[in-house]
Amino acid sequence: MKIEKLIQEKNFKLTSARKELLEIFFHAKKPLSFEDVKDKISMDKATFYRNISKFEAESIVSSFESNDKKRYYEVQSVPHAHFICNICNKIECIDGLADLKIDGYIVEDMILKGICKQCNK
C-alpha cells in the first residue's frame, strides 16, 4: 500500500518526517529500534517517538521490548511471532505460528526467546 494512501485513510497530515520514517519501516525486513534508524532519518529523538506514538495509535506500526531493553517497531501486517536470541539479542520474524489457537483466547502477538541458530553452533 502506498504511504500517501495509508496516511490519507488514517486522516492525518503527511509530513516529510512521517513519510521518511514510514518508508524505512515499510522496506525493513525486521523490526527496528530508534538506534537502527537514527542515522537514516533527519529528525531528533523526540520527533521520532512522537511520530511513532501516532503510528501506534493509528495501528500502522506495532512494537515490543527486547532483551536489550530497547523498543522495536515494525509495520503492522500479517500477525507473526518474533524470536529473540538470549545470547546475541538478534530478532527474527517467524511465520507460521500466527495460526496458533488456544481455546478461549485470541493470540495477537507472540515472542519466543531462546538461542538462535548462529549462537547454537
C-alpha positions, 0 to 999 in steps of 0.5 A: 500500500502506498504511504500517501494512501495509508496516511490519507485513510488514517486522516492525518497530515503527511509530513516529510518526517512521517513519510521518511520514517514510514518508508524505512519501516515499510522496506525493513525486513525486521523490526527496528529500534530508534538506534537502527534508524537514527542515522537514516532519518533527519529528525531528533529523538523526540520527533521520532517517538512522537511520530511513532506514538501516532503510528501506534495509535493509528495501528500502522506500526506495532512494537515490543521490548527486547532483551536489550531493553530497547523498543522495536517497531515494525509495520503492522501486517500479517500477525507473526511471532518474533524470536529473540536470541538470549545470547546475541539479542538478534530478532527474527520474524517467524511465520507460521505460528500466527495460526496458533489457537488456544481455546478461549483466547485470541493470540495477537502477538507472540515472542519466543526467546531462546538461542538462535541458530548462529549462537547454537553452533 
